[in-house]
Amino acid sequence: MLRRLPPQLPRHLVQGGFVLFFLWIGIRFYQWTTALATSGIAPFPRPDAVDGFLPISGLMNLRHWLQTGELFPVHPAAALILLAALLTGLLLKRGFCSWICPVFALGEVLWRLGHKLFGRNFIPPFWIDLPLRSLKYLLLAFFLFAALLAMPLPALQAFLAAPYHQIVDVRMLHFFTDPSATVLIFVAITIILSIFVKLPWCRYLCPYGALLGLVSLASIGKIRRYPEKCVRCNACSHRCPASLPVMLKTTIRSAECFACYRCVAGCPAPGALHFTWARRWVIPPVLFAVLLLTLFIGVDLYGRSIDRWHSGVADQQVRLLLQPVERP
């Protein structure tokens, strides 16, 4: 019975659920921050899942964990959430991008709207598309150098303990609630461009996606085409948001594959396309969703079990540090 479900339904349900979860977390964090800044007393504990929006902090804390064997107590959930995302890269390709990330969800809505309005989306020619895709890897290289190589361990520990890092989550919130004119212009251009071009942020600029893409090259899970069942209609290639030549490949190894199941969902030939583990075990969308959610719930529970999910910065310390904060 599960196999008869529309292949995209599990992804859309998971995607929609995470969008609602992120909205709820954002509202709760805003209420928590506002209460501390005004009355000095928060009506509920800080929602630690907001650390998922601090990937640079998570990367630095992962390095600290690897070098010292301990998670740093300031925003430890950022490292655990990043770890879960990296594990999805090893097991489920870039499933984090297409199933969880709200930017992908918004981008998908926009390019599908553009296709409905104009009858098509526009694909930049290869000589433009290829160098543009390299931009996200250049950004990733910069962040990896800054987080992993530029600072010796004592400097890293000093940064993680610094007042700036203790309230970097609040600064991130201000980035969204009080953006500069430059940020607004950039967001507006990206949104408009997303109507005409599929996922320009994900394809060209997202360093997080670039990191997961590189990790996914070692993934045991991949989209696999079975030539003996393929009718060579090219529907799979046409539906791929990354413009990968799915019909011409037997196994999709590209770092650009989002594991979004759009090619599988659009294939008219039964059994011609599957997401598989180690070329043997077929992973239907429902099982993919279960594995993805299990990874993140498992990392959450692990963090709580070792008392490294909640940030070690006390509410009163946050209140004191909020006083001199200047919004960007």
DABELGI-V765278 format. One record per run of one state. SS is the DSSP state (alpha for helix, beta for strand, coil for the rest). FROM is the first residue (numbers start at 1). TO is the last residue. If there is no record, write none. Layout:
# DABELGI-V765278
((SS & FROM & TO) (SS & FROM & TO))
This chain:
# DABELGI-V765278
((coil & 1 & 1) (alpha & 2 & 4) (coil & 5 & 8) (alpha & 9 & 38) (coil & 39 & 47) (alpha & 48 & 53) (coil & 54 & 54) (alpha & 55 & 68) (coil & 69 & 75) (alpha & 76 & 92) (coil & 93 & 94) (alpha & 95 & 100) (coil & 101 & 101) (alpha & 102 & 118) (coil & 119 & 125) (alpha & 126 & 149) (coil & 150 & 152) (alpha & 153 & 161) (coil & 162 & 162) (alpha & 163 & 166) (coil & 167 & 167) (alpha & 168 & 177) (coil & 178 & 180) (alpha & 181 & 196) (coil & 197 & 199) (alpha & 200 & 205) (coil & 206 & 206) (alpha & 207 & 216) (coil & 217 & 220) (beta & 221 & 225) (coil & 226 & 234) (alpha & 235 & 239) (coil & 240 & 245) (alpha & 246 & 248) (coil & 249 & 250) (beta & 251 & 252) (coil & 253 & 261) (alpha & 262 & 266) (coil & 267 & 272) (beta & 273 & 277) (coil & 278 & 280) (beta & 281 & 282) (coil & 283 & 284) (alpha & 285 & 305) (coil & 306 & 314) (alpha & 315 & 322) (coil & 323 & 328))
